[in-house]
Amino acid sequence: PESHKDKPMLSPFLGAGIMFSRGHRIVRVPYDCCIPMIFDGEEFSMGVRAWTSGYDLYAPSKSFTYHPYNRKKRPPLFWENQDGGRS
């Protein structure tokens, strides 16, 4: 929106691909140990737990990251990489 041009916007959602914080956030709000290796739902879980722990969530005013979901061949998941994710 024009009212937030070049300023971060308070957001109800967390995007793990562009999540930045001070180091104490991961100590105070660690990943949920009861949902290991989750992909769908990780951001909602972390966002809700961070917000209820007193953290505000912000989104950039312009998009600068994305997921290319329409690739012809999807990249392997980290546990599917034969070289330990080095390629």
N, C-alpha and C positions, 0 to 999 in steps of 0.2 A: 504493500500500500504506500501511497505517496507520503502519508504521515510518518512512516518509518523508514524513509529513504536513507540508506547508508547507516542505519542503526539496527542493532539486534532487536528482535521482537520476543517478548515473553511468550513462551510456548507451552502447551500441555503435553507435548510429545518429546521424546528423546530419540535422536538418530545416532546409533552406535558408530556409523561410519564417519561422523564428524563430531564426536564427543570429546570435549576438552575440559579439563578441570585441574585443580591443584591435587597433589598426591594424596592428601588426607581424605578425599572423597572415596577412594577405593578402600581405604581402611575403615571408614565410618559406614559405608554402604557397599559391602563386598558383593560379588556375584553370588547368586543364590546356589548354595551347594546341593540343593534338592532337585535342580533341573540341569544336570550336566549336559554339555554339548547341544544345548537348545539353540535354534536359529530363529524360528518363528515364535515370537513371544518374548525374546530376550530384551528387546528395547522397551516393550510395555512394562515388563517386570522391573527393570532397572529404573525406568522413569518414575514409576509409581513409588518405588522404595526411596529413590533420591528425593522426590518432592515431599513425601511424608517425613523425611528426615531433615527437612528444612532447606533443601537446595532449590534454587530457582532454575528453570530450564529456559534457554533462549535459542532462537533460530535466526540464521542470517537473513538479511533482507533480500538477498539475491541467491539463487541456486548456483552452486559451484561443484557439486558432486552428484553422481547418479549411479544407478546400477543398469548395465546393459542387459536386461532380461531377455531380449529377443536375439541373443547370439545363436549362431548355427550350432555351435558345440559349446556346451557349458564347461567352465574350468573345473578341475577336480576339487573336491572338498579337501580340507587339510589332511584328514586321515586317509585319503585315497592317494595322496602323492607318494610315489615310489622313492623319491629322493629326499624325503623329509621336508618338502616345501621350499627347497632351494632353487627351483627353476622358475 
